[in-house]
Amino acid sequence: MEIANERLIGVVLGNGWVGRYCPWPRGTGVDAAGLATLKSRLRRIWAAGDYDRLARYLEAASEDFFRRLFVPRGSRLLDVACGSGQLALIASRNGIIATGIDIAENQVERARERARVERLGAQFRVADAEALPFADASFDFVTSIVGAMFAPRPEVVAAELLRVCRPGGTIAMANWTRQGFIGKMLGVVSSFVAPSGMPAPVLWGDEATVRERLGPGVSSLQLTRHKVEFNFPFPPREVVRFFRDYYGPTNRAFASLNRDGRKSLQAELEALWSKHNVARGGLTDVEAEWLEVIAVTRRD
């Protein structure tokens, strides 16, 4: 087992967070070479597996999220950390000028293929949530569904979301909470890998933290917790294997462990899914929770 690889997964899961800790002095940058190495490794994590397979189970929740935004036709929308393009594709189907970016090239390629098959105008490109390749005030809506929350420097991400959104525009995020099921699942996985010392991604699901990160740049901020159902046509044991095969952080966490570690992680995740499963007959129905963030940027 390579400790460096363990710590890398810890960066994604944020299992080393204690208090409101930021690993670099605020207002300064990490060493450029070290940051480039980190980003390269993060790309490999998110390229692992096949996130598109998992994202299909969030389709209904993503549709609901989009409807609650009331995006006018013809608006310019950016989906940050878009994965295989889910929200941008939904927007494009509804007459929105949609763009999606993701750090994983294979996910961007999948998003482009989905747009091509549906003959949609959505555009996708490989880019980093911490360095968005767009001019200031380029978009009316800047969105992210359980994506930008996993970038390692949350203050940088917040600044970028605010920068590319026009004055009076909307920033909308859906972020897993620590108390919800996915937050608990990530906690189990992170207990098997080395601490990262990075802020926990689920802090984006904490109301006070979101106010701190976005507050100075917005005129209004609406924070609402929503339930999200995961319905799988197979039992909890197979759900764990599904995440192991297709969800990058879980895939890489299993790969970093020895045989006994993999068996233990499998058992703990199975127990968690079984405990929260309300379905019977070999099916899985688990209720997760995300914090919906809708912020209107300042006009001054």
C-alpha positions as CSV (number, residue, x, y, z in Angstrom):
1,M,0.0,0.0,0.0
2,E,1.4,3.4,-0.9
3,I,0.9,6.1,1.8
4,A,1.0,8.8,-0.9
5,N,-1.9,7.3,-2.7
6,E,-3.8,6.9,0.6
7,R,-3.3,10.6,1.4
8,L,-4.4,11.5,-2.0
9,I,-7.8,9.8,-1.5
10,G,-7.9,11.6,1.9
11,V,-7.6,14.9,0.0
12,V,-10.8,14.1,-1.9
13,L,-12.6,12.9,1.2
14,G,-11.2,15.6,3.5
15,N,-10.7,13.1,6.4
16,G,-7.9,15.1,8.0
17,W,-10.1,18.2,8.7
18,V,-10.1,19.5,12.2
19,G,-12.0,22.7,13.0
20,R,-12.1,25.5,10.3
21,Y,-8.6,24.6,9.0
22,C,-7.2,25.7,5.6
23,P,-4.0,23.9,4.7
24,W,-2.4,27.1,3.2
25,P,-2.3,30.6,4.6
26,R,-5.4,32.5,3.4
27,G,-4.6,34.8,0.5
28,T,-1.5,32.9,-0.5
29,G,-0.9,30.1,-3.0
30,V,0.5,26.6,-2.4
31,D,3.8,25.8,-4.1
32,A,3.1,25.7,-7.9
33,A,4.9,22.4,-8.5
34,G,3.2,20.7,-5.6
35,L,-0.2,22.0,-6.6
36,A,0.3,20.7,-10.2
37,T,1.1,17.3,-8.8
38,L,-1.9,17.3,-6.6
39,K,-4.2,18.3,-9.5
40,S,-2.8,15.5,-11.7
41,R,-3.5,12.9,-9.1
42,L,-7.0,14.3,-8.5
43,R,-7.7,13.9,-12.2
44,R,-6.8,10.3,-11.9
45,I,-9.1,9.7,-9.0
46,W,-12.1,11.3,-10.7
47,A,-11.3,9.5,-14.0
48,A,-11.4,6.2,-12.2
49,G,-14.5,4.0,-12.5
50,D,-17.4,5.5,-14.5
51,Y,-19.2,8.3,-12.7
52,D,-21.8,8.5,-15.4
53,R,-23.2,5.2,-14.3
54,L,-23.8,6.6,-10.8
55,A,-25.0,10.0,-12.0
56,R,-28.0,8.3,-13.7
57,Y,-29.4,7.5,-10.3
58,L,-29.3,11.2,-9.5
59,E,-31.2,12.2,-12.6
60,A,-34.6,12.8,-10.9
61,A,-33.0,14.9,-8.0
62,S,-31.0,16.9,-10.6
63,E,-34.2,17.6,-12.6
64,D,-35.9,18.8,-9.4
65,F,-32.9,21.0,-8.5
66,F,-32.9,22.6,-12.0
67,R,-36.7,23.3,-11.8
68,R,-36.3,25.1,-8.5
69,L,-33.9,27.6,-10.1
70,F,-36.5,28.9,-12.6
71,V,-33.8,29.6,-15.3
72,P,-35.2,31.7,-18.1
73,R,-34.7,30.4,-21.7
74,G,-31.6,31.9,-23.3
75,S,-29.8,32.3,-20.0
76,R,-26.1,31.5,-19.9
77,L,-25.4,28.7,-17.4
78,L,-22.1,27.2,-16.3
79,D,-22.1,23.8,-14.5
80,V,-18.9,23.4,-12.5
81,A,-17.4,19.9,-11.9
82,C,-20.2,18.7,-14.3
83,G,-19.1,15.0,-14.4
84,S,-20.8,13.5,-17.5
85,G,-22.8,16.6,-18.1
86,Q,-26.0,15.9,-16.2
87,L,-27.2,19.4,-15.2
88,A,-25.8,21.1,-18.3
89,L,-27.7,18.6,-20.5
90,I,-30.9,19.2,-18.5
91,A,-30.4,23.0,-19.0
92,S,-29.7,22.6,-22.7
93,R,-32.9,20.6,-23.2
94,N,-34.8,23.6,-21.7
95,G,-33.4,26.2,-24.0
96,I,-30.5,27.3,-21.9
97,I,-27.0,28.2,-23.3
98,A,-25.2,25.7,-21.2
99,T,-21.5,25.0,-20.6
100,G,-20.0,22.4,-18.4
101,I,-16.4,21.9,-17.1
102,D,-14.8,19.0,-15.3
103,I,-11.3,18.1,-14.2
104,A,-11.6,14.5,-15.6
105,E,-11.1,14.3,-19.4
106,N,-13.0,11.1,-19.7
107,Q,-16.1,12.6,-18.1
108,V,-16.0,15.6,-20.4
109,E,-15.8,13.2,-23.4
110,R,-18.8,11.3,-22.1
111,A,-20.7,14.6,-21.7
112,R,-19.9,15.7,-25.3
113,E,-21.0,12.3,-26.6
114,R,-24.3,12.6,-24.7
115,A,-24.9,16.1,-26.1
116,R,-24.0,14.9,-29.7
117,V,-26.5,11.9,-29.4
118,E,-29.3,14.2,-28.2
119,R,-28.3,17.0,-30.7
120,L,-28.0,19.5,-27.9
121,G,-26.0,22.7,-28.0
122,A,-24.3,22.3,-24.6
123,Q,-20.6,22.8,-24.6
124,F,-18.1,20.9,-22.5
125,R,-14.4,21.4,-21.7
126,V,-11.7,20.1,-19.4
127,A,-11.1,22.7,-16.7
128,D,-10.5,23.2,-13.0
129,A,-13.1,24.6,-10.6
130,E,-10.3,26.5,-8.9
131,A,-9.2,28.2,-12.2
132,L,-12.2,28.7,-14.4
133,P,-11.2,29.6,-17.9
134,F,-13.8,32.4,-18.4
135,A,-13.9,36.1,-18.1
136,D,-15.5,37.9,-15.2
137,A,-19.3,38.0,-15.2
138,S,-19.6,35.5,-18.1
139,F,-22.7,33.6,-16.8
140,D,-26.2,34.3,-15.5
141,F,-26.2,31.1,-13.5
142,V,-23.2,29.2,-12.0
143,T,-24.2,25.8,-10.7
144,S,-22.6,22.6,-9.2
145,I,-24.3,19.4,-8.1
146,V,-22.0,17.5,-5.6
147,G,-19.0,18.5,-7.7
148,A,-17.2,21.7,-6.8
149,M,-17.5,20.7,-3.1
150,F,-14.6,18.2,-3.6
151,A,-12.1,20.7,-4.9
152,P,-9.2,20.9,-2.3
153,R,-9.2,24.8,-1.8
154,P,-12.8,25.9,-1.0
155,E,-12.0,29.6,-0.7
156,V,-10.5,29.6,-4.2
157,V,-13.5,27.8,-5.5
158,A,-15.9,30.3,-3.9
159,A,-13.9,33.2,-5.3
160,E,-14.1,31.6,-8.8
161,L,-17.8,31.0,-8.7
162,L,-18.4,34.6,-7.7
163,R,-16.0,35.9,-10.3
164,V,-17.6,34.3,-13.3
165,C,-21.2,35.0,-12.3
166,R,-22.6,38.3,-13.4
167,P,-23.7,40.9,-10.8
168,G,-27.3,40.0,-9.8
169,G,-26.7,36.5,-11.2
170,T,-27.3,33.2,-9.3
171,I,-24.9,30.7,-7.8
172,A,-26.6,27.4,-7.1
173,M,-25.0,24.4,-5.5
174,A,-26.1,21.0,-4.1
175,N,-23.7,19.7,-1.5
176,W,-23.7,16.5,0.6
177,T,-24.1,17.1,4.3
178,R,-22.0,15.5,7.0
179,Q,-25.2,14.3,8.8
180,G,-26.8,12.8,5.6
181,F,-26.2,9.3,4.3
182,I,-23.5,10.1,1.7
183,G,-21.6,12.1,4.4
184,K,-21.7,9.0,6.6
185,M,-20.5,6.8,3.7
186,L,-17.6,9.1,2.9
187,G,-16.7,9.1,6.6
188,V,-16.5,5.3,6.6
189,V,-14.3,5.3,3.5
190,S,-12.1,8.0,4.9
191,S,-11.5,6.0,8.1
192,F,-9.5,3.5,6.0
193,V,-7.1,6.0,4.3
194,A,-4.4,8.3,5.6
195,P,-5.4,11.8,6.8
196,S,-5.0,14.5,4.2
197,G,-5.1,17.7,6.4
198,M,-7.5,19.2,3.9
199,P,-10.9,20.8,4.7
200,A,-13.7,18.3,4.6
201,P,-15.8,18.5,1.4
202,V,-19.0,18.1,3.5
203,L,-18.3,21.5,5.0
204,W,-20.0,22.8,1.8
205,G,-23.1,21.1,3.3
206,D,-22.8,23.2,6.5
207,E,-24.9,26.4,6.5
208,A,-22.5,28.5,8.6
209,T,-19.5,27.5,6.5
210,V,-21.3,28.4,3.2
211,R,-22.3,31.8,4.7
212,E,-18.6,32.4,5.5
213,R,-17.4,31.4,2.1
214,L,-20.0,33.1,-0.1
215,G,-21.5,35.7,2.2
216,P,-19.3,38.7,1.3
217,G,-20.0,38.4,-2.4
218,V,-23.8,37.8,-2.3
219,S,-26.8,40.0,-1.6
220,S,-29.0,37.1,-0.6
221,L,-28.4,33.5,0.4
222,Q,-31.0,30.7,0.6
223,L,-30.0,27.5,2.3
224,T,-32.3,24.5,2.3
225,R,-31.7,20.8,3.1
226,H,-33.3,18.4,0.6
227,K,-33.7,14.7,0.8
228,V,-32.3,12.7,-2.2
229,E,-33.4,9.1,-2.7
230,F,-31.0,6.4,-4.1
231,N,-33.1,3.6,-5.5
232,F,-31.0,0.6,-6.8
233,P,-32.5,-2.6,-8.3
234,F,-30.1,-4.7,-6.4
235,P,-29.3,-5.4,-2.7
236,P,-26.9,-3.4,-0.5
237,R,-24.0,-5.8,-1.0
238,E,-24.2,-5.1,-4.8
239,V,-24.6,-1.3,-4.2
240,V,-21.3,-1.3,-2.4
241,R,-19.7,-3.1,-5.4
242,F,-21.4,-0.6,-7.7
243,F,-19.7,2.3,-5.8
244,R,-16.5,0.3,-5.7
245,D,-16.5,-0.1,-9.5
246,Y,-17.8,3.2,-10.7
247,Y,-17.3,6.0,-8.1
248,G,-13.7,7.3,-8.3
249,P,-12.9,8.0,-4.6
250,T,-14.4,4.7,-3.5
251,N,-12.7,2.9,-6.4
252,R,-9.3,4.3,-5.5
253,A,-9.8,3.7,-1.8
254,F,-10.4,0.0,-2.3
255,A,-7.4,-0.1,-4.7
256,S,-5.1,1.4,-2.0
257,L,-5.9,-1.3,0.6
258,N,-4.6,-4.8,1.0
259,R,-6.9,-7.8,0.9
260,D,-7.9,-7.6,4.6
261,G,-8.5,-3.9,4.3
262,R,-10.7,-4.3,1.3
263,K,-12.8,-7.0,3.1
264,S,-13.2,-4.8,6.1
265,L,-14.2,-1.7,4.1
266,Q,-16.7,-3.8,2.1
267,A,-18.2,-5.1,5.3
268,E,-18.6,-1.7,6.9
269,L,-20.1,-0.2,3.8
270,E,-22.5,-3.1,3.5
271,A,-23.6,-2.6,7.1
272,L,-24.2,1.1,6.6
273,W,-26.3,0.6,3.4
274,S,-28.2,-2.3,5.0
275,K,-28.9,-0.2,8.2
276,H,-30.5,2.7,6.2
277,N,-32.2,0.6,3.5
278,V,-36.0,0.7,3.6
279,A,-36.6,-1.6,0.7
280,R,-37.1,-5.3,0.7
281,G,-36.9,-8.1,-1.8
282,G,-33.3,-7.6,-2.9
283,L,-33.7,-3.9,-3.6
284,T,-32.1,-0.9,-2.1
285,D,-33.8,2.4,-1.2
286,V,-31.7,4.8,0.9
287,E,-32.4,8.5,1.7
288,A,-29.5,10.9,1.4
289,E,-29.4,14.6,2.1
290,W,-27.8,17.6,0.4
291,L,-27.8,21.3,1.2
292,E,-29.2,23.4,-1.6
293,V,-27.4,26.7,-1.9
294,I,-29.0,29.5,-3.9
295,A,-27.1,32.8,-3.8
296,V,-27.7,36.0,-5.7
297,T,-24.5,37.9,-6.3
298,R,-24.0,41.5,-5.3
299,R,-24.7,44.3,-7.9
300,D,-22.2,46.8,-6.5
